Amino acid sequence: MILEILSRLEMDVEEALDTEKQNLVAIKQLKALMNEIDHNAEEVPLTDKQRFSSLLVSLKGEPLNDTESRMVDRIIKN
């Protein structure tokens, strides 16, 4: 019984770790994209998700993945 509980807890933690690793990769990617912008010359549209996402897609040269899109949501909400 205890081993089953520990096994389930282990799986939950491993899943959370995988998710957080994906989040970390997405954050690093978004930071790298933001570092490409001359913030003195260009305004970043942080209140407009569509415009912000479009800017990031333009910088990245391809669509944002699901994790990056979720990070954009979190940025806009802050």
N, C-alpha and C positions, 0 to 999 in steps of 0.2 A: 504494500500500500504506500509506504513512504517513498519507495523507489519510483513508483509511478508518478507521485506528486513531484518529486525532484526531476524526473525526466520531462514532465510537462513544463515545469518552471525553466528548465534548461532550454527547451525548445522556444519558449516565449522570449527568453533573454537573447538567444541567438538570432531570432527573427528581428527583435528590436535593434540589435547591433547591426544587422544587415541594412535595415532601414536608415539608421543613423549614419552609416558609412555612405550610403547613397546620397543622403542629405549633405554630408560634408563635401563629397565630390561636386555636387551641384553648386554649393556655396562657393567653392574655390573657382569653378568655371565662371559663375556670374561675377565674382570679384575680378577675375582676369579680363572679362569683357568690359567691365566698368572702368578698368585701368586703361583701356584703349581710348577712352573719351577725354577730350580736353574740357574739363569741367568749368574752366574760365570762359570758354568760347561757346559751349553748348549747355542748354538747360535740359536736365534729365526729368522727364514727365512722371514723377513718382505718384501723382494722384490719379493718373489715367492708365489703368492696367493695359488697355489695348495698345496705346502709344508706347508705353514702356516695353511691353512684350515685342512690339514691332521693331523697336530700336535694338533690343537684344538679338532678335532673329537676324537683323541686318548685320550686326557685328559678328555674330556667330557664323553666318552664311548657311544656316540650316535651321529647321524648326527646333524649338526648345523641347527637351524630353519631358516626360510627366513630372519628374522630380524637380526639374528646373522651373516648370510652370507652377508647381506648388510653392516653391520658394518665392516666386514673383508675387503670388497671392499674399504670402506672409509679409513681404516687403511693403506692399501696398497698404496692408492693414495696419502697419506700424506707423 
